């Protein structure tokens, strides 16, 4: 009998022959090529997705910058509007205060005129009472009749 190494070598060569006969290396190469192609497609898809993500990220950054600019613009407009409204309110308040001041001054002037008229009326009433009292105390009947006669005589000259 032969050496066992020989039989192992013959078995190994037979195994290799069977592998070649059934085209196992070609199938393995094809499977590896298919796997390489699938990996290549996945890498291409990953690159495409990464590019889309970068574009989307850039778009969101642009939108954020635009939104910040718009917010700043809105704040600036709001501040300007607030200043304008404050100035307008101040002008309206000043006008209202001027009107109320003028109205109060008119009321004061009318009250002063009314008080002055009342004082004059009271003074004239007092003067009439004092005159009546003085005339009543110092005037006699004879003197009163002579004054009435003199007044009647002067009446035609005063009426013309």
GIGI-V522988 format. One record per residue. N is the residue number from 1. RES is the residue in one small letter. OMEGA is omega as a letter, one per 40 degrees, with the letter a starting at -180 (999 if undefined). Layout:
BEGIN
n: <N;N>
res: <RES;RES>
omega: <OMEGA;OMEGA>
END
This chain:
BEGIN
n: <1;2;3;4;5;6;7;8;9;10;11;12;13;14;15;16;17;18;19;20;21;22;23;24;25;26;27;28;29;30;31;32;33;34;35;36;37;38;39;40;41;42;43;44;45;46;47;48;49;50;51;52;53;54;55;56;57;58;59;60;61;62;63;64;65;66;67;68;69;70;71;72;73;74;75;76;77;78;79;80;81;82;83;84;85;86;87;88;89;90;91;92;93;94;95;96;97;98;99;100;101;102;103;104;105;106;107;108;109;110;111;112;113;114;115;116;117;118;119;120;121;122;123;124;125;126;127;128;129;130;131;132;133;134;135;136;137;138;139;140;141;142;143;144;145;146;147;148;149;150;151;152;153;154;155;156;157;158;159;160>
res: <x;x;x;x;x;x;x;x;x;x;x;x;x;x;x;x;x;x;x;x;x;x;x;x;x;x;x;x;x;x;x;x;x;x;x;x;x;x;x;x;x;x;x;x;x;x;x;x;x;x;x;x;x;x;x;x;x;x;x;x;x;x;x;x;x;x;x;x;x;x;x;x;x;x;x;x;x;x;x;x;x;x;x;x;x;x;x;x;x;x;x;x;x;x;x;x;x;x;x;x;x;x;x;x;x;x;x;x;x;x;x;x;x;x;x;x;x;x;x;x;x;x;x;x;x;x;x;x;x;x;x;x;x;x;x;x;x;x;x;x;x;x;x;x;x;x;x;x;x;x;x;x;x;x;x;x;x;x;x;x>
omega: <a;a;a;i;i;a;i;a;i;i;a;i;i;i;i;i;i;i;i;a;a;i;i;i;i;i;i;i;i;i;i;i;i;i;i;i;i;i;i;i;i;i;i;i;i;i;i;i;i;i;i;a;i;i;i;i;i;i;i;i;i;i;i;i;i;i;i;i;i;i;i;i;i;i;i;i;a;i;i;i;i;i;i;i;i;i;i;i;i;i;a;i;i;i;a;i;i;i;a;i;i;i;i;i;i;i;i;i;i;i;i;i;i;i;i;i;i;i;i;i;i;i;i;i;i;i;i;a;i;i;i;a;a;a;a;a;a;a;i;a;a;a;a;a;i;i;i;i;a;i;i;i;a;a;a;a;a;a;a;999>
END
